[in-house]
Amino acid sequence: PEPGEQIPRGGKIDIIISEGQRVLAVEVPYLDGLLLEQAVEQLEALGLIVGRVVYLNNPRYAAGVIYEQHPVAGETV
């Protein structure tokens, strides 16, 4: 109803609630050195999701540690 308009008892009132300002772009966080679970947590907190996960041998890093990411940290998506 319009402001000041009377409606019958039991009438329907629509309520619209703000979700705040919509974020259109997010800066990609630095994920190197994290475990997958930690990276997922950070990405989800920013409203992002994990894409493809690739497991490769790398003698310089412990098993399960992220050592490369695309897009790179600092890039806006």
C-alpha positions as CSV (number, residue, x, y, z in Angstrom):
1,P,0.0,0.0,0.0
2,E,0.9,3.6,-0.4
3,P,1.9,5.7,2.6
4,G,-1.2,6.7,4.6
5,E,-3.4,4.2,2.6
6,Q,-5.7,2.2,4.8
7,I,-5.9,-1.6,4.3
8,P,-8.3,-4.1,5.7
9,R,-7.4,-6.0,8.9
10,G,-5.4,-9.1,7.8
11,G,-4.3,-7.3,4.7
12,K,-0.9,-8.1,3.3
13,I,2.1,-5.7,3.8
14,D,5.3,-6.3,1.7
15,I,8.6,-5.4,3.4
16,I,11.8,-4.9,1.6
17,I,15.1,-5.0,3.5
18,S,18.4,-3.6,2.4
19,E,21.3,-6.0,2.0
20,G,23.7,-3.1,2.0
21,Q,25.8,-1.9,-0.9
22,R,26.5,-4.6,-3.5
23,V,30.2,-5.3,-3.9
24,L,31.0,-5.6,-7.6
25,A,34.7,-6.3,-7.4
26,V,36.9,-8.1,-4.9
27,E,40.7,-8.2,-4.5
28,V,42.1,-11.7,-4.7
29,P,43.8,-12.7,-1.4
30,Y,47.4,-14.1,-1.2
31,L,46.9,-17.9,-0.7
32,D,50.4,-19.2,-1.1
33,G,51.5,-21.2,1.9
34,L,48.0,-22.0,3.0
35,L,46.3,-25.4,3.1
36,L,43.3,-25.8,0.8
37,E,40.8,-25.7,3.7
38,Q,42.3,-22.3,4.8
39,A,42.1,-20.9,1.3
40,V,38.5,-22.0,0.9
41,E,37.6,-20.3,4.1
42,Q,39.2,-17.0,3.0
43,L,37.7,-17.1,-0.4
44,E,34.2,-17.9,0.8
45,A,34.4,-15.0,3.3
46,L,34.9,-12.7,0.3
47,G,32.1,-14.3,-1.6
48,L,34.4,-16.2,-4.0
49,I,34.5,-19.9,-4.8
50,V,37.4,-22.3,-5.5
51,G,37.7,-23.2,-9.2
52,R,40.0,-26.0,-10.4
53,V,42.3,-27.6,-7.9
54,V,45.5,-29.2,-9.3
55,Y,47.8,-31.4,-7.3
56,L,51.5,-31.4,-8.5
57,N,54.7,-32.6,-7.0
58,N,57.0,-29.8,-5.9
59,P,60.1,-30.6,-3.8
60,R,60.1,-27.0,-2.3
61,Y,56.7,-27.3,-0.6
62,A,55.2,-29.7,1.9
63,A,52.3,-31.8,0.7
64,G,49.0,-30.0,0.7
65,V,50.4,-26.5,0.6
66,I,49.3,-24.0,-2.0
67,Y,52.3,-22.6,-4.0
68,E,50.6,-21.0,-7.0
69,Q,47.2,-19.4,-7.8
70,H,45.3,-17.9,-10.7
71,P,44.2,-15.2,-10.7
72,V,47.2,-13.9,-8.7
73,A,47.0,-12.1,-5.4
74,G,46.0,-8.5,-5.6
75,E,44.1,-8.9,-8.9
76,T,40.6,-7.5,-8.8
77,V,37.8,-10.0,-9.9
